Amino acid sequence: MPAAAEPVIALLTAMDEDVPPGLETLSGQARLIHTRTVEELRDALAEADILLVTDFNTDVVERAWPAARKVSWVHATSAGVDRLLFPALRESDVPLTNARGIFDRPIAEYVLGLILLYAKDLHTTLALQREHRWHHRDTERIEGQRVLVVGAGSIGRQIARACGAMGMQVTGIASRDRDSDPDFQAVYSNDRLTELLPDQDYVVIAAPLTPATEGLFDAGLFRRMATHARLINIGRGPIVRTDDLVAALRAGELAGAALDVFEDEPLPADHPLWDLDNVVISHHMAGDVVGWRRALSEQFIANFHCWRQGEPLLNQVDKGRGYVPPSPGT
C-alpha cells in the first residue's frame, strides 16, 4: 500500500523524449519527477514510490537502483522487460508490470502485412515501379499456408487470429503443451520446435527475451527450416543469432527474413543485412501506431489507481519467467 498522500513517480525516458502525453492528468494525484540520466534517476529514486520506465533499452535503471528507498512498484511501457530483470529487482518483492495488450493487435497487423508483402511480391512491384518497368509475375496465396508462432502469449495469440482469419494454418510454441486453444490449431511445448520447423512456410518470433530464448535461432535451427520459408522477428533481437542468419540467407537455407528487432539497435549502417534482397528491415516499430504513447499513459494511470486503492496490479510480470503469464483466451 502506498504511504504518501501524494506519491512520487520517478519517470525515466530516453534522452530525446519528453513526458509522455496523458500523464498530465495525474497532476494533484502524484508528483512526477522526469529523469533521463543515471544521476537524475538516482536522485529521484531516493524519494520515489513508483518507477515508470519508458526507455526500455537501457541499463540506467540497474545502475541507479541501489538508490531506491521505498519503491513499491515498477512499470515498463513495453511488452518486453528483459532489461529490467537485473538480479536486484528480480529478487526483490517489488512488483513489475508491463504494457501487455497495447501492442498486440498492431503487431499482428504488421506481421500479416509482412506475410502479404512476401506472398504478393510487393517489394519487387515497388522496385519495378521505381524503374518504370512492366513485368508480370504470378504470386502466392496465403490461404492454407502454415505459420509457426514461437511465443504463444498475448501478442502471439493476436497474430494467430489475424493469420487464421486469412485461412492460414497457425501452430504455436509455448512453455508447455495446450490441450486445446481457440486461436491456434495446436500449441506445443518448446522442445517440439526443432521437430516442427521443417514443415512451416512462415516462422514468426513473438517470444520474450529470457535465458531460454536468447540465441535460440542459430545456425542449427536455420538448417532445419524449409528453403522456401520466411522468418519474421517482432520479439527481441537477441533471440536470433544475426551472423548465423546472414550466413543462412546467403546459403539459401531459408527464403527471406523480415526483422523489426536486432541484436544491436540501431542496426549499423554497414551491416550486411541492409543489402540482402530477401530481407525486410524495419526499425523496432511493429507495434507503434498513431496514439500509442497516450494509450500507454492511460494504461499506466489505470494501474496507478489500482495501486492507490490497494487492488491487484494489472499485467504483473512473473519475474522468474520474464513475462506476464497468459490466461485462457487472451
KOLTI-768058 format. One record per residue (C-alpha): residue number from 0; x, y, z. Coordinates in steps of 0.05 Angstrom, whole numbers. Layout:
residues N
ATOM resi   east  north     up
ATOM  NUM      X      Y      Z
...
//
This chain:
residues 330
ATOM resi   east  north     up
ATOM    0      0      0      0
ATOM    1     26     70    -17
ATOM    2     48    110     43
ATOM    3     47    180     14
ATOM    4    -15    224      6
ATOM    5     15    248    -59
ATOM    6     62    192    -82
ATOM    7    124    207   -121
ATOM    8    132    176   -191
ATOM    9    203    173   -219
ATOM   10    197    174   -295
ATOM   11    256    150   -337
ATOM   12    254    168   -411
ATOM   13    306    168   -466
ATOM   14    349    230   -474
ATOM   15    308    257   -531
ATOM   16    239    243   -502
ATOM   17    192    288   -464
ATOM   18    139    268   -413
ATOM   19     90    221   -449
ATOM   20     24    253   -467
ATOM   21    -33    238   -418
ATOM   22      9    236   -354
ATOM   23    -10    309   -341
ATOM   24    -78    283   -316
ATOM   25    -41    257   -254
ATOM   26    -30    329   -231
ATOM   27    -55    335   -159
ATOM   28    -54    259   -150
ATOM   29     20    247   -155
ATOM   30     86    284   -163
ATOM   31    124    266   -226
ATOM   32    199    272   -229
ATOM   33    224    267   -301
ATOM   34    294    237   -308
ATOM   35    338    218   -367
ATOM   36    406    202   -336
ATOM   37    433    156   -283
ATOM   38    448    214   -237
ATOM   39    378    243   -244
ATOM   40    346    176   -233
ATOM   41    388    162   -171
ATOM   42    365    227   -140
ATOM   43    292    213   -158
ATOM   44    293    142   -132
ATOM   45    313    166    -63
ATOM   46    242    192    -54
ATOM   47    202    154   -106
ATOM   48    144    107    -91
ATOM   49    136     85   -164
ATOM   50    185     78   -221
ATOM   51    156     87   -291
ATOM   52    204     67   -347
ATOM   53    193     87   -420
ATOM   54    266     76   -441
ATOM   55    265      0   -443
ATOM   56    332     -7   -480
ATOM   57    378     18   -425
ATOM   58    418     -3   -364
ATOM   59    403     63   -328
ATOM   60    353     31   -281
ATOM   61    402    -24   -259
ATOM   62    456     27   -246
ATOM   63    411     74   -207
ATOM   64    371     21   -169
ATOM   65    414     19   -106
ATOM   66    388     89    -91
ATOM   67    316     64    -86
ATOM   68    290     71    -16
ATOM   69    215     58    -18
ATOM   70    196     40    -89
ATOM   71    138     -7    -85
ATOM   72    121    -16   -159
ATOM   73    159    -13   -225
ATOM   74    121     -6   -291
ATOM   75    150    -13   -361
ATOM   76    115     17   -421
ATOM   77    138    -41   -464
ATOM   78    119   -114   -472
ATOM   79    190   -138   -462
ATOM   80    221   -127   -394
ATOM   81    287   -164   -402
ATOM   82    329   -102   -388
ATOM   83    293    -92   -321
ATOM   84    304   -163   -296
ATOM   85    372   -149   -266
ATOM   86    384   -190   -202
ATOM   87    369   -136   -150
ATOM   88    300   -122   -179
ATOM   89    284   -194   -200
ATOM   90    299   -220   -130
ATOM   91    263   -164    -93
ATOM   92    190   -163    -71
ATOM   93    176   -102   -116
ATOM   94    124   -120   -168
ATOM   95    139   -106   -241
ATOM   96     84    -93   -292
ATOM   97     87    -83   -367
ATOM   98     47    -57   -426
ATOM   99     16   -123   -445
ATOM  100    -43   -113   -491
ATOM  101    -26    -45   -520
ATOM  102     17    -70   -578
ATOM  103    -16   -138   -590
ATOM  104    -63   -123   -647
ATOM  105    -18    -71   -682
ATOM  106     39   -121   -683
ATOM  107     -8   -175   -710
ATOM  108    -28   -128   -766
ATOM  109     45   -114   -780
ATOM  110     61   -188   -784
ATOM  111      3   -201   -831
ATOM  112     27   -143   -874
ATOM  113     97   -174   -879
ATOM  114     68   -242   -898
ATOM  115     27   -208   -953
ATOM  116     89   -169   -976
ATOM  117    126   -234   -987
ATOM  118     68   -273  -1016
ATOM  119     47   -218  -1064
ATOM  120    120   -199  -1081
ATOM  121    105   -127  -1065
ATOM  122    177   -108  -1055
ATOM  123    191   -127  -1128
ATOM  124    129    -90  -1151
ATOM  125    154    -26  -1118
ATOM  126    224    -35  -1146
ATOM  127    195    -44  -1216
ATOM  128    153     19  -1207
ATOM  129    214     59  -1189
ATOM  130    247     32  -1253
ATOM  131    184     48  -1295
ATOM  132    186    -25  -1318
ATOM  133    127    -71  -1332
ATOM  134    139   -144  -1312
ATOM  135     80   -191  -1300
ATOM  136     90   -245  -1248
ATOM  137     49   -297  -1212
ATOM  138     45   -290  -1136
ATOM  139     30   -337  -1078
ATOM  140    -34   -349  -1039
ATOM  141    -31   -346   -964
ATOM  142    -93   -387   -952
ATOM  143    -72   -456   -928
ATOM  144      0   -433   -914
ATOM  145     30   -457   -848
ATOM  146     52   -408   -795
ATOM  147     91   -425   -733
ATOM  148     86   -372   -679
ATOM  149    143   -380   -629
ATOM  150    115   -348   -566
ATOM  151     40   -362   -559
ATOM  152     26   -306   -509
ATOM  153    -20   -247   -519
ATOM  154     18   -220   -580
ATOM  155     24   -289   -609
ATOM  156    -50   -300   -599
ATOM  157    -68   -238   -639
ATOM  158    -20   -260   -694
ATOM  159    -56   -327   -695
ATOM  160   -124   -293   -700
ATOM  161   -102   -247   -757
ATOM  162    -69   -303   -797
ATOM  163   -125   -352   -781
ATOM  164   -176   -302   -808
ATOM  165   -139   -307   -875
ATOM  166   -145   -382   -876
ATOM  167    -74   -396   -854
ATOM  168    -57   -457   -810
ATOM  169    -27   -430   -746
ATOM  170     12   -470   -695
ATOM  171     41   -442   -631
ATOM  172    102   -456   -589
ATOM  173     96   -441   -514
ATOM  174    127   -463   -449
ATOM  175     81   -523   -446
ATOM  176     30   -561   -490
ATOM  177    -42   -538   -490
ATOM  178    -96   -590   -500
ATOM  179   -139   -542   -539
ATOM  180   -136   -469   -558
ATOM  181   -189   -424   -591
ATOM  182   -139   -389   -638
ATOM  183    -84   -439   -652
ATOM  184    -94   -504   -687
ATOM  185    -45   -532   -636
ATOM  186      3   -506   -584
ATOM  187     65   -547   -568
ATOM  188    119   -541   -516
ATOM  189    187   -511   -532
ATOM  190    220   -578   -541
ATOM  191    179   -591   -604
ATOM  192    207   -530   -641
ATOM  193    262   -567   -678
ATOM  194    213   -622   -700
ATOM  195    161   -572   -726
ATOM  196    206   -524   -764
ATOM  197    215   -562   -829
ATOM  198    140   -561   -845
ATOM  199    129   -486   -838
ATOM  200    121   -433   -891
ATOM  201    128   -375   -842
ATOM  202    162   -374   -774
ATOM  203    143   -315   -730
ATOM  204    184   -300   -667
ATOM  205    138   -268   -615
ATOM  206    173   -293   -553
ATOM  207    202   -252   -496
ATOM  208    277   -250   -486
ATOM  209    295   -298   -430
ATOM  210    355   -342   -416
ATOM  211    318   -397   -452
ATOM  212    305   -357   -516
ATOM  213    370   -317   -522
ATOM  214    406   -342   -583
ATOM  215    352   -394   -596
ATOM  216    351   -384   -671
ATOM  217    421   -403   -692
ATOM  218    454   -439   -750
ATOM  219    425   -506   -727
ATOM  220    353   -482   -728
ATOM  221    361   -446   -794
ATOM  222    385   -510   -826
ATOM  223    320   -543   -801
ATOM  224    276   -492   -836
ATOM  225    246   -504   -905
ATOM  226    285   -469   -960
ATOM  227    221   -433   -982
ATOM  228    205   -409   -911
ATOM  229    208   -337   -886
ATOM  230    228   -315   -816
ATOM  231    194   -256   -782
ATOM  232    221   -229   -717
ATOM  233    179   -179   -678
ATOM  234    201   -207   -610
ATOM  235    271   -188   -587
ATOM  236    334   -182   -629
ATOM  237    380   -226   -587
ATOM  238    334   -286   -597
ATOM  239    366   -290   -667
ATOM  240    440   -300   -678
ATOM  241    448   -248   -732
ATOM  242    512   -274   -762
ATOM  243    482   -343   -768
ATOM  244    420   -313   -802
ATOM  245    462   -276   -853
ATOM  246    500   -339   -869
ATOM  247    436   -379   -875
ATOM  248    404   -328   -922
ATOM  249    465   -326   -966
ATOM  250    467   -402   -968
ATOM  251    393   -406   -988
ATOM  252    374   -444   -925
ATOM  253    312   -400   -920
ATOM  254    277   -355   -970
ATOM  255    275   -290   -931
ATOM  256    273   -253   -865
ATOM  257    232   -194   -841
ATOM  258    264   -163   -779
ATOM  259    238   -109   -734
ATOM  260    287   -121   -677
ATOM  261    362   -134   -676
ATOM  262    418   -155   -630
ATOM  263    447    -85   -637
ATOM  264    400    -26   -646
ATOM  265    400     16   -686
ATOM  266    426    -32   -739
ATOM  267    494     -6   -762
ATOM  268    492     27   -830
ATOM  269    546    -20   -857
ATOM  270    512    -84   -833
ATOM  271    505   -137   -889
ATOM  272    431   -146   -875
ATOM  273    416    -79   -909
ATOM  274    440   -106   -976
ATOM  275    404   -173   -978
ATOM  276    346   -171  -1028
ATOM  277    305   -221   -989
ATOM  278    308   -183   -923
ATOM  279    258   -131   -899
ATOM  280    284    -85   -845
ATOM  281    240    -42   -801
ATOM  282    261      0   -742
ATOM  283    232    -30   -678
ATOM  284    165     -1   -696
ATOM  285    119    -60   -708
ATOM  286     71    -41   -652
ATOM  287     78     35   -656
ATOM  288     14     62   -685
ATOM  289    -15    132   -682
ATOM  290    -34    147   -609
ATOM  291      8     91   -577
ATOM  292     43    137   -528
ATOM  293    -23    164   -500
ATOM  294    -51     93   -496
ATOM  295     10     73   -454
ATOM  296     -3    131   -407
ATOM  297    -76    112   -400
ATOM  298    -57     41   -384
ATOM  299     -7     64   -331
ATOM  300    -58    112   -300
ATOM  301   -110     55   -295
ATOM  302    -58     13   -259
ATOM  303    -39     73   -215
ATOM  304   -110     76   -189
ATOM  305   -106      2   -173
ATOM  306    -42     15   -135
ATOM  307    -72     73    -96
ATOM  308   -132     32    -76
ATOM  309    -91    -29    -56
ATOM  310   -121    -72   -112
ATOM  311    -82   -124   -151
ATOM  312    -38    -93   -205
ATOM  313    -55   -108   -278
ATOM  314     -3   -143   -322
ATOM  315     42   -165   -265
ATOM  316    104   -199   -293
ATOM  317    127   -266   -266
ATOM  318    199   -243   -254
ATOM  319    224   -315   -255
ATOM  320    195   -329   -323
ATOM  321    205   -259   -352
ATOM  322    135   -246   -377
ATOM  323     62   -239   -356
ATOM  324     34   -310   -350
ATOM  325    -21   -319   -402
ATOM  326    -93   -330   -382
ATOM  327   -141   -372   -424
ATOM  328   -170   -336   -484
ATOM  329   -122   -276   -480
//
